[in-house]
Amino acid sequence: MVDSSNIYREQQKAVALEFMEKALAILVEVDDSAADCYLQQSIDTCMASPRMTFPEDEFWDCVDELPHLTDRVLFLHRQNGLSIEQIAKRLACLIHDGGQSGLAGVA
């Protein structure tokens, strides 16, 4: 038997995370680094994100230089294991099939 209250709670959590991502994008745009840091931590907590380790042989030192949307796609995919479709829904983005120009080319 499906627990309808749990399904509803997860749906509401997904909606909240979508709004939090939009708010995060705004905070990054207005360059409020303290607030965006706290909101990022809240998003990670809400998602129960595993703590990421940053292997020395990868490119993680360059991630801070990426545009915000690219950074979020990378972390949502690599850290949380979200699919491109899930990330597109969360970030309200379109998926492009052609090459590196779309969301599919980021993760």
Secondary structure, DSSP 4 states (H G I P E B T S, - for coil): ---HHHHHHHHHHHHHHHHHHHHHHHHHHTT-HHHHHHHHHHHHHHHTPPPPP--TTSSGGGGGGS-HHHHHHHHHHHTT---HHHHHHHHT-PPP-SGGGSGGGT-
